[in-house]
Amino acid sequence: MSKQLRIAFIGAGYVNFGGAEGPWDHASRLEKIEGLAIAAIVDLNTSLAEQRLAVRRSGPAGGIYAETEIFADYRQMLDKAKPDAVFIGLPPEAHGVAKPPKDVELVCADAGVHMFIEKPLSAAPPEEVADVADALAKAAENGLIVSVGYMFRYSRAVEKMKEIVAETPGGVRAIVARYNCAYSEINSAVWWDIRRTGGPVVEQATHVCDLARYLAGEADLSTVAAVAIAGGEPAGQLSDIPAGPDGKVIDADVPDEFRIPCATAAVWRFANGAVGSLTHGALLHHKKYLAELEVWSDGLRIVLAEPYDKCRLLVRRPHSEEIETLDFAGDDPYMTEAEVFIQAVRTGDASGIRCTYADAVKTHQLTWAIRRAAEKQ
Ligand SMILES: NC(=O)c1ccc[n+]([C@@H]2O[C@H](COP(=O)([O-])OP(=O)(O)OC[C@H]3O[C@@H](n4cnc5c(N)ncnc54)[C@H](O)[C@@H]3O)[C@@H](O)[C@H]2O)c1
């Protein structure tokens, strides 16, 4: 049996511990992997961290939390708990740049601590993330493992898409990506202020922009064109925004120019000549998001439908009018990405990691290019 690994969570919120509107919850996946101990949970809101810990200790994998300590400050945590690896699940505004205290990644790298980092890399634009990227590239050469949480890259459906595309002469000709989130129950004030997340294309549609790159290669950023309905426009008014803790609409105090755009449409060309498009909406009610991505090639159309839960591919192949449905509903890409990260940390072999920091920087650049093009209109 290999050495027990000490893992710390930085952020006690939804992505690390579950909740809100989706299947994410890194803690539950780690609980299924042998040989881990949760050394620490860090959150400014230490009472939330305490609650998370209490729930997990009384759960089926309570043993791995037996010695978990709570911290408000990640630097103190690194000094005292000495984890082997961290799962960074912080609001985008709190990390991803070289300036303290948001230099979380640089501090972890200096301490030699491997990192699983949730997307997006930061709320800051790519120019401000560049110093972090340079430092992590050097650290990676010296064995530091870094994985960025674009979990759809680990989806069996996406693997299958890549396989089918590879068999199709000429490869991808067009990508059609759509991401429509259900906004009416998003009760995080951070999410409603684009200064704090980078905006919904940078924070959310980033998943399908990343998949577009994963399937079709690099986007030529000079070709990106986009329009959006800005939050301050009459057409940008939404009827069902939730209330904040004070009873007011949650974005009541956000100046118009920093309110979220409720719809964004973008087009661009890939370096290989294919064309791409994205439509993002924050327009649905209740909880369930709808994300979809289509790949078109010569004779081929593949639709990736409902990748978060009832995942399936609809495939029409060359020289056929039949639409075949391939079902991937039982697949859990969050589990696979966690297993791959832990395996990489154990072995020092990063080759299984499907999104490095440098790769994620390119997705960050694409989403920022879309945001900036839309803001110019
Ligand atoms: N891959 C996915 O499917 C997925 C799903 C959900 C969220 N995310 C991403 O994960 C990140 C976190 O999202 P979330 O929903 O968990 O947010 P959240 O608001 O639920 O949790 C973030 C936590 O970080 C804490 N925090 C803020 N600043 C801090 C600091 N400086 N030090 C310590 N703690 C601090 C907050 O108190 C909060 O509890 C976001 O970037 C989001 O886009 C990814």
The ligand as a Gaussian input file, in Angstrom:
#p B3LYP/6-31G(d) Opt

LIG

0 1
 N      -16.141000      22.349000     -12.238000
 C      -17.360000      22.559000     -11.829000
 O      -18.297000      21.861000     -12.216000
 C      -17.622000      23.652000     -10.840000
 C      -18.827000      23.654000     -10.122000
 C      -19.047000      24.660000      -9.181000
 C      -18.084000      25.641000      -8.986000
 N      -16.946000      25.612000      -9.723000
 C      -15.910000      26.654000      -9.534000
 O      -15.341000      26.489000      -8.237000
 C      -15.003000      27.764000      -7.694000
 C      -15.676000      27.900000      -6.327000
 O      -17.080000      27.867000      -6.506000
 P      -18.074000      27.479000      -5.320000
 O      -19.411000      27.300000      -5.948000
 O      -17.509000      26.393000      -4.490000
 O      -18.072000      28.845000      -4.482000
 P      -18.593000      29.078000      -3.005000
 O      -18.862000      30.525000      -2.881000
 O      -19.667000      28.081000      -2.661000
 O      -17.316000      28.688000      -2.102000
 C      -16.155000      29.450000      -2.039000
 C      -15.706000      29.517000      -0.589000
 O      -14.448000      30.191000      -0.550000
 C      -14.416000      30.969000       0.638000
 N      -13.397000      32.024000       0.475000
 C      -13.476000      33.154000      -0.264000
 N      -12.297000      33.822000      -0.241000
 C      -11.461000      33.084000       0.530000
 C      -10.105000      33.219000       0.907000
 N       -9.366000      34.256000       0.522000
 N       -9.548000      32.270000       1.721000
 C      -10.293000      31.203000       2.140000
 N      -11.596000      31.020000       1.797000
 C      -12.161000      31.932000       1.004000
 C      -15.827000      31.484000       0.807000
 O      -16.101000      31.839000       2.163000
 C      -16.655000      30.298000       0.314000
 O      -17.099000      29.478000       1.369000
 C      -15.466000      28.802000      -8.719000
 O      -14.397000      29.187000      -9.519000
 C      -16.477000      28.043000      -9.565000
 O      -16.533000      28.501000     -10.898000
 C      -16.688000      24.632000     -10.617000

